[in-house]
């Protein structure tokens, strides 16, 4: 239990402070009862917030765990908090018990020894995760090694209103040509927003002759040469963006109202089901559809990680395990709820559990797995950091 008084702490046997063993699930469940888990997670989406509230209700019912959603605008804030606690010697019962994380933030925490683990592959529901077919063992090329557990799959899709833009485009060069012919009708979120930075990476991946160079860290020696085609591309694209590139939507969700209001015909999303979810919620017209590029688009998984100084590690593992359950995964995939891709292997779950997925109507704007095509690997996280900083120096505008 969090925030024990000094007297109470003195009455607890020293052995009780031993780190929990993820492989001893009975002990984990017992230790989780009565714990409060402070989950630091992005809070910019009502549908996501509602889903996390449902998760909290379910883990309270089944495990006696209280889940508190600490809403973030930037995951880096949580990383900074844990690092500050470590520097201050606050190694027990930190303010954060679990973080929705991936990419450069995970790499930073792993490098600084700020994470509890390994734990992920000892969770009971790991046995039904598609660890061979989905990118759940590396995160932006960084080996996970059990220090975070997956709960959702994502892939870049382009969202277009077929009433005004009937045909898809198959490449970033074709997108540029379309934008030049239809000025003001496309935009992307302002970096360092993760989706805005992802757009920069997607341009690079699609236009570079050999995108494998992005799998290795960005260096002072190779950065300028590798990214030169991106900046040349943006020089042509930016004057043709919404508001001539003098303003940008703050987030991905901020672009959907612009489509609904007729200001944009084309935007970008990292959730293949987000457009169908927005249509189901009457946030987008039913003429909206999605597409991917001919060579494929970037994809990754969303993970949760547990800080090294969490005082509710058992509770956090219980929540992480529940997020990988067929019940939670099917609910997250429902486009009326979230429309997220599942991390599970359908062959590893029961027929009754598969029926929850088979019964889902993924929505008129959601591509089938075959239509989503090739999922391209994320670049090394060092590229994202440098691209966002470089973009800000070239194009950054006050929000």
Order of alpha helices (4+ residues) and beta strands (2+ residues): alpha-alpha-beta-alpha-beta-alpha-beta-alpha-beta-beta-beta-beta-alpha-alpha-alpha-alpha-beta-alpha-beta-beta-alpha-alpha-alpha-alpha-beta-alpha
